[in-house]
Amino acid sequence: MSRIAARFEELRRARRKALIPYITAGDPSPPMTLPLLHALVEAGADIVELGVPFSDPMADGPVIQRSGERALKHGVGLADVLGMVEQFRARDRATPIVLMGYANPIEAMGPARFLQRAKAAGIDGVIVVDYPPEECVEFAQAAKQHDIDPIFPSSQIPAQLTSMSMCPNCSRTFATASGMRFVSARSVTIAIALPPDFLP
């Protein structure tokens, strides 16, 4: 059982909803990402979604777009993000981490190499915003072989995937025979102002 499935099973037994916060890796600065990840877990995060900065975040709103721009100014790329997760895993082996990003950085690294490095770093799931589910069955199956859950927003469920069933261990997560998962959830993105002495 994956860390994500195990965590949702714990939540199901406790009759709790999942708290899954999102931050962009490298924002507000690369050295802050690791302490922010640990702080989120200490504050009660069940799963953490970590954004990979990208220059053309077509599916994101202005808050996440600006966070990506700030991270890119620091030169943060996919390899850096994987390194941050690897550092996180040195202290936390339990909290599931889901990467959220776009296809270009993965294609530039090479999907096979990306999955190998993601598994080695301790990634549990991946959301690739511009990978249509019906066109990336091979990637989804390869991800599952590396014990990484491919996750898609429920808005991307293609019409031809009609035989959907509830994943037995994942609340409001749908699984198909190909190993894909579709998440149906409500979320909100907010921006907060940090005190001047918060940053190193």
C-alpha positions as CSV (number, residue, x, y, z in Angstrom):
1,M,0.0,0.0,0.0
2,S,1.4,3.4,-1.0
3,R,1.9,6.2,1.5
4,I,-1.0,8.1,-0.1
5,A,-3.4,5.1,0.2
6,A,-2.3,4.4,3.7
7,R,-2.9,8.0,4.8
8,F,-6.4,8.0,3.3
9,E,-7.1,4.8,5.0
10,E,-6.0,6.3,8.3
11,L,-8.3,9.3,7.6
12,R,-11.2,7.1,6.7
13,R,-10.9,5.2,10.0
14,A,-10.7,8.5,11.9
15,R,-13.6,9.9,9.9
16,R,-11.5,12.9,9.0
17,K,-11.1,15.0,5.8
18,A,-7.6,15.4,4.4
19,L,-5.7,18.6,4.9
20,I,-3.5,18.9,1.7
21,P,-1.7,22.3,1.6
22,Y,0.2,23.4,-1.5
23,I,3.5,25.4,-1.7
24,T,5.7,26.1,-4.7
25,A,9.2,24.8,-4.3
26,G,11.7,27.6,-4.1
27,D,9.3,30.3,-3.0
28,P,9.9,32.6,-1.2
29,S,13.5,31.3,-1.4
30,P,15.1,27.9,-2.0
31,P,16.4,27.6,1.6
32,M,12.9,28.1,3.0
33,T,11.3,25.2,1.2
34,L,12.6,22.4,3.5
35,P,11.6,24.2,6.8
36,L,8.2,25.1,5.2
37,L,7.5,21.5,4.4
38,H,8.3,20.4,7.9
39,A,6.3,23.3,9.4
40,L,3.2,22.2,7.3
41,V,3.4,18.7,8.6
42,E,3.9,19.9,12.2
43,A,0.8,22.1,11.7
44,G,-1.3,19.1,10.7
45,A,-0.9,18.5,7.0
46,D,-1.9,15.0,6.0
47,I,-0.3,15.2,2.5
48,V,1.7,18.0,1.0
49,E,1.4,19.1,-2.6
50,L,4.7,20.6,-3.8
51,G,4.7,22.7,-7.0
52,V,7.4,22.6,-9.6
53,P,8.1,26.1,-10.9
54,F,7.3,26.5,-14.6
55,S,7.5,29.5,-16.9
56,D,4.1,29.1,-18.5
57,P,1.6,27.9,-15.8
58,M,-1.5,28.0,-18.0
59,A,-3.7,26.2,-15.6
60,D,-2.8,28.2,-12.4
61,G,-4.3,31.3,-11.0
62,P,-2.3,34.5,-10.2
63,V,-1.2,33.5,-6.7
64,I,0.5,30.3,-7.9
65,Q,1.7,32.0,-11.1
66,R,3.5,34.7,-9.0
67,S,5.0,32.1,-6.6
68,G,6.4,30.2,-9.6
69,E,7.9,33.4,-11.0
70,R,9.7,34.1,-7.7
71,A,11.0,30.6,-7.6
72,L,12.2,30.7,-11.2
73,K,14.1,33.9,-10.4
74,H,16.1,31.8,-7.9
75,G,16.8,29.3,-10.7
76,V,14.7,26.5,-9.2
77,G,14.1,23.6,-11.6
78,L,12.7,20.1,-11.5
79,A,16.1,18.5,-10.4
80,D,16.2,21.1,-7.5
81,V,12.7,20.2,-6.4
82,L,13.6,16.5,-6.3
83,G,16.6,17.3,-4.2
84,M,14.5,19.2,-1.7
85,V,12.2,16.2,-1.3
86,E,15.1,14.0,-0.8
87,Q,16.3,16.3,2.0
88,F,12.8,16.2,3.5
89,R,12.8,12.4,3.5
90,A,15.9,12.4,5.7
91,R,13.7,13.5,8.6
92,D,10.2,12.5,7.5
93,R,9.5,9.1,5.9
94,A,5.7,9.1,6.6
95,T,4.1,12.2,5.1
96,P,3.1,11.7,1.4
97,I,4.4,14.2,-1.0
98,V,2.7,14.9,-4.3
99,L,4.5,16.9,-7.1
100,M,2.4,19.2,-9.2
101,G,3.8,20.6,-12.4
102,Y,3.8,20.6,-16.2
103,A,4.9,18.3,-18.9
104,N,7.9,20.3,-20.3
105,P,10.3,19.8,-17.4
106,I,9.5,16.1,-17.2
107,E,9.9,15.7,-21.0
108,A,13.2,17.7,-20.8
109,M,14.5,15.3,-18.1
110,G,13.0,12.3,-19.8
111,P,9.9,10.6,-18.3
112,A,11.8,7.4,-17.4
113,R,14.6,9.3,-15.7
114,F,12.2,11.5,-14.0
115,L,10.3,8.6,-12.5
116,Q,13.5,6.9,-11.4
117,R,14.7,10.1,-9.7
118,A,11.3,10.8,-8.2
119,K,11.1,7.4,-6.6
120,A,14.6,7.7,-5.3
121,A,13.7,11.1,-3.8
122,G,10.6,9.8,-2.1
123,I,7.8,11.2,-4.2
124,D,4.4,9.5,-3.7
125,G,2.2,11.0,-6.4
126,V,2.5,13.3,-9.4
127,I,0.0,15.7,-11.0
128,V,1.0,16.7,-14.5
129,V,-1.5,19.4,-15.4
130,D,-1.1,19.2,-19.2
131,Y,-0.9,15.4,-19.5
132,P,-4.4,14.4,-20.7
133,P,-5.2,11.1,-19.0
134,E,-6.3,9.4,-22.3
135,E,-2.9,10.2,-23.9
136,C,-0.6,9.2,-21.1
137,V,-1.6,5.7,-20.1
138,E,2.0,4.6,-20.7
139,F,3.3,7.2,-18.3
140,A,0.7,6.4,-15.7
141,Q,1.5,2.7,-15.8
142,A,5.3,3.5,-15.6
143,A,4.6,5.7,-12.6
144,K,2.7,2.9,-10.8
145,Q,5.7,0.6,-11.5
146,H,7.8,3.1,-9.6
147,D,5.2,3.2,-6.7
148,I,4.2,6.7,-7.7
149,D,0.5,7.5,-8.0
150,P,-0.5,9.4,-11.2
151,I,-3.2,11.8,-10.1
152,F,-5.6,13.8,-12.4
153,P,-8.2,16.4,-11.5
154,S,-11.8,15.0,-11.9
155,S,-12.4,17.6,-14.6
156,Q,-10.0,15.7,-16.8
157,I,-11.9,12.4,-16.7
158,P,-12.3,11.5,-20.4
159,A,-15.7,10.4,-21.6
160,Q,-14.5,7.0,-22.7
161,L,-13.4,6.1,-19.2
162,T,-16.8,5.0,-18.2
163,S,-16.0,2.1,-15.8
164,M,-14.8,4.2,-12.9
165,S,-14.9,2.8,-9.4
166,M,-14.0,4.3,-6.0
167,C,-10.4,3.5,-5.0
168,P,-11.0,1.3,-1.8
169,N,-8.4,3.2,0.2
170,C,-8.7,6.7,-1.1
171,S,-11.6,9.0,-0.2
172,R,-13.1,10.8,-3.2
173,T,-10.3,9.4,-5.4
174,F,-11.2,7.4,-8.5
175,A,-9.1,4.7,-10.0
176,T,-9.1,3.1,-13.4
177,A,-7.8,-0.3,-14.6
178,S,-4.7,1.6,-16.0
179,G,-3.7,2.7,-12.6
180,M,-4.8,6.4,-13.0
181,R,-6.4,8.2,-10.2
182,F,-8.8,11.1,-10.4
183,V,-9.3,13.4,-7.4
184,S,-12.5,15.2,-6.8
185,A,-12.1,17.9,-4.2
186,R,-12.8,21.5,-3.2
187,S,-9.8,23.7,-2.8
188,V,-9.0,27.4,-2.4
189,T,-5.8,29.3,-3.0
190,I,-4.9,32.2,-0.7
191,A,-2.0,34.5,-0.4
192,I,-0.6,35.5,3.0
193,A,1.8,38.3,4.0
194,L,4.8,37.0,5.9
195,P,6.4,39.2,8.6
196,P,9.7,40.8,7.4
197,D,11.7,38.7,9.9
198,F,10.3,35.4,8.7
199,L,12.7,35.0,5.8
200,P,16.3,34.1,6.4
